[in-house]
């Protein structure tokens, strides 16, 4: 099967990195700030090192883009995009919503995605054309057809203290239209929960490639739709993202659209 080796290596790397994270959860950690509320812990660093070592052992010529250590440039057509710990603030507070995220981009297309929560032992995986799975069981987006029935997820950027106006306005516009809004603190898990039918829609801004690269494969293979705020096809390199089961997507975009004076 196409991409099977890459998927297996990504899972091996995710499990290795996740083991590092689980062993450090709830313990006193060295924590430093990358921004006012943007943290990095020794768990991020140790997990990333283990993940990189695993991938480079199997694919020494591939390039890697890592959240903590930057980019290892080699073959430009094959790029692994890695977040060793999505949900660092949760992890630092011993909250169980965190994940290892590993995606593979080939010739500009995301073809493999693994998102692994080592605390709950949930392993979301997908490869291009092969479907999406949670712990080896097939998953599919929901069939919810109206926003008033929809449970949706979002996240807030690290710059929220500096400019919260448009973020709060979008939150308000969604909040009054849906069944409920959740903010879990991990974009990757938000997207995977959408793929599994737990959420019906999701939006966020000021995203980074490693936040979404792996999970986008999983959402697409589960039948979901991904765009930016304007409805353009989504890429991990875009800063805004909207995902849904596809059925409530246009209504979600309409709700998120601000007037010029509100932007």
Buried (B, 14 or more C-beta within 10 A) or exposed (E): EEBEEBBBBBBBBBBBBBBBBBEBBEEEBEBEEEEEEEBBBBBBBBBBBBBBEBBBEBBEEBBBBBBBBEEBEBEEEBBBBBBBBBBBBBBBEEBEBBBBBBBBBBEEEBBBBBBBBBBEEBBBBBBBEBBBBBEEEEBBBBEBEEBEEBBBBBBBBBBBEEEEEEBEBBBEBBBEBBEEBBEBBBBBBBBBBBBBBBBBBBBBBBBBBBBBBBBBBBBBBBBBBBBBBEBEEBBBEBEBBBBBBBBBBEBBBEBBBEEEEEE
